[in-house]
Amino acid sequence: MTLDQSSTIVVVGASLAGLRAAETLRAESFAGRVVMIGAERHQPYDRPPLSKQFLAGTWGMDRVRLREPEKIEALGMDLRLGRSACALDVEGHSVELDDGSRVGFDGLVIATGAHPRILAGTENDAAAHVLRTLEDSTALAEATAEPDTRLVVVGAGFIGSEVAATCHERGAQVTVIEALPVPLQRVLGEQMGAVCGALHAEHGVEIRTGVGVSRLLGDRVELDDETVVPADVIVVGIGVIPTTGWLEGSSLQVRDGVVAGPTLHAADDVVVAGDVARWHDEGLGREVRIEHWTNASEQGVVAARNLLAGRGAARAYVPVPYFWSDQYDVKIQVLGHPGPDDEVVVVDGSTSEHRFVALYGSGGRLTAAIGMSRPRQLMRYRQLLENGASFDEALAQEPG
Ligand SMILES: Cc1cc2nc3c(=O)[nH]c(=O)nc-3n(C[C@H](O)[C@H](O)[C@H](O)COP(=O)(O)OP(=O)(O)OC[C@H]3O[C@@H](n4cnc5c(N)ncnc54)[C@H](O)[C@@H]3O)c2cc1C
């Protein structure tokens, strides 16, 4: 279907990817109707501060907003907050909402993100927190307000690690439990995972690796080596699941995310963006799903452009992924696609000082670059990643 100024575009998900898509539709002069449906009752807000400044209490609600209310207003959308899409009819071009109403569309952007994975058996445990929403962050800040609160963080991924760092700085006694022998092993590989994991111990936070949680018992966590860790508050940070339940029964392919082609089209008039999107990355020659801020932002833009262009004229989305994580006094930044089995070479600085750049290589190619508190030096490798440079070429570059 060709979209014109009398068309309706529905955006499901009123967070980063959905907002960037809506802004792009207007920036590309689409003057038709835009309906944005968001399950949360808030205007679009930013999630990274929820484990950092907002949790620490140094930023209030005003700094967590993605846009000023007037800017949202200026997009001239039919914005339906506190409302969920619960079914999609791709062929009939309509979305069903949780109030029983239907919204027809000519084009659809799916940007429903992801939600936290729950530790089995903790669904009704009031002491077991997860962290995805403003409410989650507020509840966690309240629960850890008392100095010396004993906080157990289950999972030393990026969010668990940030929670550990922020709450430690607020005076909590933090223990981090990680089932893998090395934190972030599957994301960053053993060497860099160990460097990140060491940050906890170096800041006086206890980290126990290679041990799983067998039970949460209200005031303590029982581990599968039969030890027990006392806990006033528990945070479970064991990853997220793409939010696709509402697409059950639709003709879209769902497999750990909504499956899309290189141009982010999941169907002729349907595009996907953000944490929910599993698209075929032509650069890598395989499907990828990315759970990071910059991807959600960039993908929202490209998805909207490609929806307007139409599937035939749309361009492939081939990013150089980027993400960051702030833990203690360190900024970790990663460019590209690190593989857990890639070769890793430190090219600048020192890992023990937490100021360095290291490169990842596989099959003779540069695959990724990681830096700790070295933003300028790290960014020099972006172009090489974009150009598909060889590992040798990257290693030969002066880090400067
Ligand atoms: C605590 C925290 C800290 C983070 N820190 C970093 C960081 O430091 N660096 C980094 O790179 N990334 C970080 N991220 C990741 C980043 O925030 C996400 O990648 C980004 O929010 C993804 O945006 P999104 O729009 O795809 O999805 P989401 O932000 O998950 O938004 C999806 C929206 O869709 C809504 N929705 C879901 N289902 C429906 C439905 N059926 N109908 C209507 N609406 C629906 C949801 O309620 C939600 O509001 C962090 C995430 C969290 C939670």
The ligand as an ORCA input file, in Angstrom:
! r2SCAN-3c Opt
* xyz 0 1
  C      17.161      0.326     33.866
  C      17.649      0.360     32.457
  C      18.880      0.938     32.167
  C      19.366      0.946     30.869
  N      20.584      1.506     30.614
  C      21.071      1.493     29.372
  C      22.367      2.036     29.099
  O      23.064      2.535     29.988
  N      22.826      2.002     27.829
  C      22.105      1.456     26.801
  O      22.580      1.425     25.661
  N      20.858      0.946     27.027
  C      20.331      0.952     28.282
  N      19.092      0.420     28.528
  C      18.329     -0.160     27.411
  C      17.437      0.865     26.708
  O      16.776      1.669     27.627
  C      16.448      0.101     25.832
  O      17.199     -0.520     24.811
  C      15.387      1.010     25.223
  O      14.555      1.520     26.231
  C      14.538      0.244     24.211
  O      13.549      1.076     23.737
  P      12.231      0.504     23.054
  O      11.418      1.691     22.692
  O      12.588     -0.488     22.026
  O      11.492     -0.355     24.187
  P      10.978      0.008     25.614
  O      11.762      1.140     26.183
  O      10.899     -1.274     26.358
  O       9.501      0.541     25.371
  C       8.461     -0.244     24.901
  C       7.164      0.412     25.306
  O       6.084     -0.296     24.705
  C       5.064     -0.460     25.662
  N       4.259     -1.632     25.277
  C       4.591     -2.935     25.387
  N       3.577     -3.704     24.924
  C       2.607     -2.867     24.512
  C       1.337     -3.078     23.920
  N       0.865     -4.295     23.644
  N       0.588     -1.980     23.634
  C       1.067     -0.737     23.863
  N       2.264     -0.492     24.415
  C       3.038     -1.541     24.727
  C       5.821     -0.675     26.959
  O       4.988     -0.451     28.074
  C       6.929      0.348     26.814
  O       6.533      1.602     27.292
  C      18.586      0.388     29.824
  C      17.340     -0.190     30.111
  C      16.880     -0.216     31.411
  C      15.551     -0.860     31.727
*
